Amino acid sequence: MVWVLVFLGIALAGIIMVVSYAIWLAHKAADLFSEIEMLGTRAEELAGLLEQIQLPAAAVGEDD
């Protein structure tokens, strides 16, 4: 009878660990998706800044 309680305790601890790990993993995944979204926003901002750059036109017929 004691062995049944021991195994039930081990099983309960295992279930608690699996649930805890799943919650931790969900939080980490949410953080990762948030960072990926921020990276996309920064890429859009960089593209907007690069569009504003105007390079000087090369003078035709100039010798260096």
C-alpha positions as CSV (number, residue, x, y, z in Angstrom):
1,M,0.0,0.0,0.0
2,V,2.9,2.4,0.7
3,W,4.3,1.8,-2.7
4,V,1.0,2.9,-4.3
5,L,1.2,6.2,-2.4
6,V,4.9,6.6,-3.4
7,F,4.1,6.1,-7.1
8,L,1.1,8.4,-6.9
9,G,3.3,11.1,-5.3
10,I,5.9,10.7,-8.1
11,A,3.2,10.8,-10.8
12,L,1.7,13.9,-9.2
13,A,5.1,15.6,-9.0
14,G,5.7,14.7,-12.7
15,I,2.4,16.2,-13.8
16,I,3.1,19.4,-11.8
17,M,6.5,19.7,-13.5
18,V,5.1,19.1,-17.0
19,V,2.4,21.8,-16.4
20,S,4.9,24.2,-15.0
21,Y,7.3,23.7,-18.0
22,A,4.4,24.2,-20.4
23,I,3.5,27.5,-18.8
24,W,7.1,28.6,-18.8
25,L,7.5,27.6,-22.5
26,A,4.3,29.5,-23.4
27,H,5.7,32.6,-21.8
28,K,9.0,32.3,-23.6
29,A,7.2,31.7,-26.9
30,A,5.2,34.9,-26.3
31,D,8.4,36.8,-25.6
32,L,10.0,35.5,-28.8
33,F,6.9,36.5,-30.9
34,S,7.0,39.9,-29.4
35,E,10.7,40.3,-30.3
36,I,10.0,39.1,-33.8
37,E,7.2,41.7,-34.1
38,M,9.6,44.4,-32.9
39,L,12.2,43.3,-35.4
40,G,9.7,43.7,-38.2
41,T,8.8,47.2,-36.9
42,R,12.5,48.2,-36.9
43,A,13.0,46.8,-40.4
44,E,10.1,49.0,-41.6
45,E,11.6,52.0,-39.9
46,L,15.0,51.3,-41.5
47,A,13.3,50.9,-44.9
48,G,11.6,54.3,-44.4
49,L,14.9,55.9,-43.5
50,L,16.7,54.4,-46.5
51,E,14.0,55.7,-48.8
52,Q,14.8,59.3,-47.6
53,I,18.5,59.0,-48.5
54,Q,19.2,61.0,-51.7
55,L,22.5,60.2,-53.4
56,P,24.1,63.0,-55.4
57,A,23.7,62.6,-59.1
58,A,27.0,61.8,-61.0
59,A,28.1,64.7,-63.1
60,V,28.3,63.8,-66.7
61,G,31.6,64.4,-68.5
62,E,33.6,65.3,-65.4
63,D,37.1,64.0,-65.2
64,D,38.6,62.9,-61.9
